[in-house]
Amino acid sequence: MAETPENEPVPSSSENIESDVKEDAPLAKKRKMLSEKEHSEKLEHRLGGILCCAVCLDLPPAAVYQCTNGHLMCAPCFTHLLADARLRDEAATCPICRIEISKTSASRNLAVEKTVSELPLECRFCTHVYPRHSLQHHEDNICDERLTGCKYACIGCPWRGPAHEAGSHEAQCAHPAKSAADLMALLADRERQARDSTAVYEQIMDLLSYEKITFNDLQLRPYRTEEFVHKLYYETSRFSAFGHQWVVKAYVNKNQRDPTQSAQREITYQLILKSKTSAPLSVQWVCTRGPWGEVRFAARVAAHSFRDDATDAPPLPLPLAEPRDANRLLATKPLHCRLIMFLSSK
């Protein structure tokens, strides 16, 4: 049996335990952190399953509605359910419990909205995780990996890349060194686009100088056709303008047999002259959001010459600023709009 040298101290059992504890401390801390992270991920996963929309099964991006039994629906799915019910001439129901839902019976769930906004979501550029309420700001303004363009894009530079590479690219970009002659075609195209975007507003300003102008706040009420498939359409009461009687009709996906089979909805409207006219009426008009309207309209001028043999203007798309707002309009019982009419001078 080997003897221990006298000058070499023999470690005691307590010292051994202390050293083992010191060596195991980082490992225990790491295990604890991994356990907490795993628990947090499980909790987030469970919350995601509980707070998801009952229709699309995804976490609501903004507003959250609930039926009287508490089942949750995101705002786009809620309005889509109401729009589908309007097209089918049925009462809208909750997809879970089948209780009737409407804009008056359903309510916003602010607690769920705030909870969802705090749940983490991965940035689509850098894959870091942020709370949902701050993710959009991070992706648009802060993330170094977000896609951006060159500051000389206005003079034709097509470069796009990560934000952290924009500085080095702009330092080497060749477009600032181009001569004016090289940029003439590009500048002419940009000037044409600017003229096109402002032309409709200049046209409206010119129409406002007309002598005969009138406007009516219209309420289009829903009706059903007498066909085998009772399709939905809207119609106003008769209203007066320029000494004549008029009506506006609106249709949903006019050329489609069953609009409920399509997720893309288009509303077209038609201005109809209901009284006789001895001379042609050259009328121009602008359809805008009314005082009780819920969606924005794009600036667009329509025109038609009304005669006894042509008293209906051709159907035109309702100029919605966002096409997806068609469902928001359909979710309401009547459609509200303001029709501003201009009568051309003879």
C-alpha positions as CSV (number, residue, x, y, z in Angstrom):
1,M,0.0,0.0,0.0
2,A,1.4,3.3,-1.1
3,E,2.0,5.9,1.6
4,T,1.0,9.5,1.2
5,P,3.9,11.9,1.3
6,E,4.1,14.0,4.4
7,N,4.3,17.3,2.5
8,E,1.1,16.5,0.4
9,P,-2.1,17.3,2.3
10,V,-4.9,14.7,2.2
11,P,-8.2,16.2,1.1
12,S,-11.0,15.7,3.6
13,S,-14.4,14.4,2.8
14,S,-16.0,17.9,3.4
15,E,-13.5,19.5,0.9
16,N,-14.4,16.9,-1.7
17,I,-18.1,17.7,-1.3
18,E,-17.4,21.4,-1.6
19,S,-15.4,21.0,-4.7
20,D,-18.1,18.7,-6.3
21,V,-20.7,21.3,-5.5
22,K,-18.6,24.1,-7.1
23,E,-18.1,22.0,-10.2
24,D,-21.8,21.1,-10.4
25,A,-23.1,24.7,-9.8
26,P,-22.9,25.9,-13.4
27,L,-24.5,22.7,-14.6
28,A,-27.4,23.0,-12.2
29,K,-27.9,26.6,-13.2
30,K,-27.9,25.6,-16.8
31,R,-30.4,22.8,-16.2
32,K,-32.6,25.3,-14.3
33,M,-32.5,27.8,-17.2
34,L,-33.3,25.1,-19.7
35,S,-36.2,23.9,-17.6
36,E,-37.6,27.4,-17.2
37,K,-37.2,28.0,-21.0
38,E,-38.9,24.7,-21.8
39,H,-41.7,25.5,-19.4
40,S,-42.1,29.0,-20.9
41,E,-42.3,27.6,-24.5
42,K,-44.9,25.0,-23.3
43,L,-46.9,27.8,-21.7
44,E,-46.7,30.0,-24.9
45,H,-47.8,27.0,-27.0
46,R,-50.7,26.3,-24.7
47,L,-51.8,29.9,-24.7
48,G,-51.6,29.9,-28.5
49,G,-53.9,27.0,-28.7
50,I,-56.4,28.5,-26.3
51,L,-56.4,32.1,-27.7
52,C,-56.5,31.2,-31.4
53,C,-59.4,32.1,-33.7
54,A,-62.1,29.5,-33.9
55,V,-62.3,29.9,-37.7
56,C,-58.8,30.2,-39.1
57,L,-57.1,28.6,-36.0
58,D,-54.4,31.3,-36.0
59,L,-53.6,33.9,-33.3
60,P,-55.6,37.1,-34.0
61,P,-53.4,39.9,-35.4
62,A,-55.5,42.7,-33.9
63,A,-59.2,42.9,-32.8
64,V,-60.7,39.8,-31.2
65,Y,-64.5,39.2,-31.1
66,Q,-66.4,36.6,-29.1
67,C,-69.8,35.1,-29.1
68,T,-72.0,35.2,-26.0
69,N,-70.5,31.8,-25.0
70,G,-67.0,33.2,-25.2
71,H,-65.6,31.6,-28.4
72,L,-63.0,33.8,-30.1
73,M,-62.8,35.0,-33.7
74,C,-60.4,37.4,-35.3
75,A,-61.8,40.5,-37.0
76,P,-61.3,39.3,-40.6
77,C,-63.0,36.0,-39.9
78,F,-65.8,37.6,-37.9
79,T,-66.7,40.0,-40.8
80,H,-66.3,37.1,-43.3
81,L,-68.9,35.1,-41.3
82,L,-71.3,38.0,-41.3
83,A,-70.8,38.7,-45.0
84,D,-71.4,35.0,-45.9
85,A,-74.6,35.0,-43.9
86,R,-75.8,38.1,-45.6
87,L,-75.1,36.5,-49.1
88,R,-77.0,33.3,-48.1
89,D,-79.8,35.2,-46.4
90,E,-79.2,33.4,-43.2
91,A,-78.3,34.3,-39.6
92,A,-74.6,34.2,-38.9
93,T,-73.6,31.6,-36.3
94,C,-70.6,30.8,-34.2
95,P,-68.6,28.0,-35.8
96,I,-68.1,26.3,-32.4
97,C,-71.5,26.5,-30.6
98,R,-73.7,27.6,-33.5
99,I,-75.2,30.4,-31.4
100,E,-76.3,33.4,-33.5
101,I,-73.8,36.2,-33.8
102,S,-74.1,39.8,-35.0
103,K,-72.3,43.1,-34.7
104,T,-74.5,43.9,-31.7
105,S,-74.4,40.6,-29.9
106,A,-70.7,39.9,-30.3
107,S,-68.2,41.9,-28.2
108,R,-64.6,42.7,-28.2
109,N,-62.4,40.8,-25.8
110,L,-59.7,43.3,-24.8
111,A,-58.0,41.0,-22.3
112,V,-57.3,38.4,-25.1
113,E,-56.1,41.2,-27.4
114,K,-53.6,42.4,-24.8
115,T,-52.5,38.9,-24.0
116,V,-51.9,38.0,-27.6
117,S,-49.9,41.2,-28.2
118,E,-47.5,40.1,-25.4
119,L,-46.9,36.6,-26.8
120,P,-43.5,36.2,-28.6
121,L,-43.1,35.9,-32.3
122,E,-40.0,35.4,-34.4
123,C,-38.7,38.2,-36.7
124,R,-39.0,37.1,-40.3
125,F,-35.5,38.6,-41.1
126,C,-33.2,37.9,-38.1
127,T,-35.2,35.1,-36.4
128,H,-34.9,36.8,-33.0
129,V,-38.0,36.7,-30.8
130,Y,-40.0,39.8,-29.8
131,P,-43.4,40.5,-28.3
132,R,-46.0,40.8,-31.0
133,H,-46.8,44.4,-30.2
134,S,-43.3,45.6,-30.9
135,L,-42.4,43.1,-33.7
136,Q,-43.7,45.3,-36.5
137,H,-41.6,48.3,-35.4
138,H,-38.6,46.1,-35.1
139,E,-39.0,44.6,-38.6
140,D,-39.7,48.0,-40.2
141,N,-37.1,50.2,-38.5
142,I,-34.6,48.4,-36.3
143,C,-33.7,45.0,-37.7
144,D,-30.3,44.9,-39.3
145,E,-31.4,42.0,-41.6
146,R,-34.5,43.7,-42.9
147,L,-34.7,44.2,-46.6
148,T,-34.1,47.8,-47.7
149,G,-33.3,49.7,-50.9
150,C,-30.6,52.1,-51.9
151,K,-31.2,55.8,-51.1
152,Y,-30.5,56.4,-54.7
153,A,-33.5,54.3,-55.8
154,C,-35.2,57.5,-56.9
155,I,-32.6,57.8,-59.7
156,G,-32.8,54.2,-60.8
157,C,-30.7,52.1,-58.5
158,P,-32.4,48.7,-58.2
159,W,-30.3,47.3,-55.3
160,R,-32.1,45.7,-52.4
161,G,-30.5,43.9,-49.5
162,P,-30.0,43.7,-45.7
163,A,-30.0,47.0,-43.9
164,H,-26.5,46.5,-42.5
165,E,-25.1,46.3,-46.1
166,A,-26.9,49.5,-47.3
167,G,-24.1,51.8,-46.2
168,S,-21.3,49.9,-48.0
169,H,-23.4,49.7,-51.1
170,E,-24.3,53.4,-51.2
171,A,-20.6,54.3,-50.8
172,Q,-19.9,52.4,-54.0
173,C,-23.2,53.0,-55.9
174,A,-22.6,54.2,-59.5
175,H,-25.9,56.0,-59.9
176,P,-24.9,59.3,-58.2
177,A,-22.1,59.7,-60.8
178,K,-24.4,59.4,-63.8
179,S,-25.0,62.5,-66.0
180,A,-28.3,64.3,-66.3
181,A,-28.6,63.0,-69.9
182,D,-28.5,59.4,-68.6
183,L,-31.3,60.1,-66.1
184,M,-33.6,62.0,-68.5
185,A,-35.8,58.9,-69.4
186,L,-36.1,57.9,-65.8
187,L,-37.1,61.4,-64.6
188,A,-39.6,61.7,-67.4
189,D,-41.2,58.4,-66.4
190,R,-41.4,59.5,-62.8
191,E,-43.0,62.8,-63.8
192,R,-45.6,60.9,-65.8
193,Q,-46.4,58.7,-62.8
194,A,-46.8,61.8,-60.6
195,R,-49.1,63.4,-63.1
196,D,-51.3,60.3,-63.4
197,S,-51.6,60.1,-59.6
198,T,-52.8,63.7,-59.2
199,A,-54.9,63.8,-62.4
200,V,-58.1,62.5,-60.7
201,Y,-57.8,65.2,-57.9
202,E,-57.3,67.9,-60.6
203,Q,-60.4,66.5,-62.4
204,I,-62.4,66.7,-59.2
205,M,-61.3,70.3,-58.5
206,D,-62.4,71.2,-62.1
207,L,-65.8,69.6,-61.5
208,L,-66.3,71.7,-58.3
209,S,-66.4,74.8,-60.5
210,Y,-69.5,73.5,-62.3
211,E,-72.7,75.5,-61.9
212,K,-74.9,72.5,-61.2
213,I,-73.7,70.3,-58.3
214,T,-75.7,68.2,-55.9
215,F,-75.0,65.4,-53.5
216,N,-77.1,62.8,-51.7
217,D,-76.3,60.6,-48.7
218,L,-77.6,57.2,-49.9
219,Q,-78.6,54.1,-48.0
220,L,-78.6,50.9,-50.1
221,R,-80.9,48.3,-48.6
222,P,-80.5,44.5,-49.3
223,Y,-83.0,42.7,-51.5
224,R,-83.1,39.3,-53.2
225,T,-83.6,38.5,-56.9
226,E,-86.5,36.3,-58.1
227,E,-84.1,33.8,-59.8
228,F,-83.7,30.1,-58.7
229,V,-80.7,31.2,-56.7
230,H,-81.9,34.2,-54.7
231,K,-78.8,36.4,-55.2
232,L,-78.3,39.4,-53.0
233,Y,-78.4,43.0,-54.4
234,Y,-78.8,46.4,-52.9
235,E,-81.0,49.3,-54.0
236,T,-81.6,52.9,-52.8
237,S,-84.9,54.7,-52.6
238,R,-85.6,57.2,-55.4
239,F,-83.8,60.5,-54.9
240,S,-83.9,63.8,-56.8
241,A,-81.1,65.4,-58.6
242,F,-81.2,68.1,-61.4
243,G,-85.0,67.8,-61.5
244,H,-85.0,64.1,-62.2
245,Q,-85.5,60.8,-60.2
246,W,-82.6,58.4,-59.8
247,V,-81.8,55.1,-58.2
248,V,-78.5,53.3,-57.4
249,K,-78.3,49.6,-57.5
250,A,-75.3,47.5,-56.3
251,Y,-74.4,43.8,-56.9
252,V,-72.0,41.4,-55.3
253,N,-69.8,39.4,-57.8
254,K,-72.4,40.2,-60.4
255,N,-71.3,37.6,-63.0
256,Q,-70.9,34.8,-60.5
257,R,-73.7,32.4,-59.9
258,D,-73.0,31.8,-56.2
259,P,-70.8,34.5,-54.6
260,T,-70.5,32.5,-51.4
261,Q,-68.1,30.1,-53.2
262,S,-65.5,32.8,-53.6
263,A,-63.4,34.5,-51.0
264,Q,-62.8,37.4,-53.3
265,R,-65.8,39.8,-53.2
266,E,-66.4,42.7,-55.6
267,I,-69.2,45.1,-55.3
268,T,-70.4,46.9,-58.5
269,Y,-72.9,49.7,-58.5
270,Q,-75.1,51.3,-61.2
271,L,-76.6,54.7,-61.5
272,I,-80.1,54.6,-63.1
273,L,-82.3,57.4,-64.4
274,K,-85.9,56.7,-63.5
275,S,-87.6,59.7,-65.1
276,K,-88.0,60.8,-68.7
277,T,-85.7,63.3,-70.2
278,S,-86.2,65.3,-73.4
279,A,-82.5,66.1,-73.8
280,P,-79.4,64.1,-73.1
281,L,-78.0,64.5,-69.5
282,S,-74.2,64.5,-69.4
283,V,-73.6,63.7,-65.8
284,Q,-70.3,63.0,-63.9
285,W,-70.3,61.7,-60.3
286,V,-68.0,60.7,-57.5
287,C,-68.9,58.0,-55.0
288,T,-67.5,58.6,-51.5
289,R,-67.9,57.3,-47.9
290,G,-71.0,58.6,-46.3
291,P,-71.4,60.1,-42.8
292,W,-72.3,56.7,-41.4
293,G,-69.9,54.7,-43.7
294,E,-67.3,52.4,-42.3
295,V,-64.8,52.1,-45.1
296,R,-62.7,54.5,-47.2
297,F,-63.3,55.1,-50.9
298,A,-60.7,55.8,-53.5
299,A,-60.9,59.0,-55.6
300,R,-62.5,58.1,-58.9
301,V,-64.7,60.0,-61.4
302,A,-67.4,58.3,-63.4
303,A,-69.4,59.8,-66.3
304,H,-72.4,58.8,-68.5
305,S,-74.8,60.5,-71.0
306,F,-78.3,59.6,-70.0
307,R,-81.0,59.5,-72.7
308,D,-84.4,58.0,-73.1
309,D,-82.9,55.0,-74.9
310,A,-80.0,54.6,-72.5
311,T,-81.1,55.5,-68.9
312,D,-78.7,53.1,-67.1
313,A,-75.1,53.8,-66.6
314,P,-72.8,50.7,-67.0
315,P,-72.0,48.8,-63.8
316,L,-68.8,50.1,-62.2
317,P,-66.7,48.6,-59.4
318,L,-67.4,50.4,-56.1
319,P,-64.1,52.4,-55.6
320,L,-63.0,50.9,-52.3
321,A,-59.6,52.0,-51.1
322,E,-59.0,48.4,-49.9
323,P,-60.7,45.6,-51.9
324,R,-60.8,43.5,-48.7
325,D,-63.2,46.0,-47.2
326,A,-66.0,44.5,-49.3
327,N,-66.7,42.0,-46.5
328,R,-66.8,44.9,-44.0
329,L,-69.5,46.5,-46.1
330,L,-71.5,43.3,-46.5
331,A,-71.3,42.7,-42.7
332,T,-73.5,45.8,-42.2
333,K,-77.2,45.6,-43.2
334,P,-77.5,48.7,-45.3
335,L,-74.6,50.2,-47.3
336,H,-73.9,53.9,-46.8
337,C,-72.3,56.2,-49.3
338,R,-72.4,59.8,-50.6
339,L,-73.0,60.5,-54.2
340,I,-71.8,63.8,-55.5
341,M,-73.2,64.6,-59.0
342,F,-72.1,67.2,-61.6
343,L,-74.2,68.2,-64.6
344,S,-72.2,69.4,-67.6
345,S,-73.3,72.7,-69.2
346,K,-75.0,72.5,-72.5
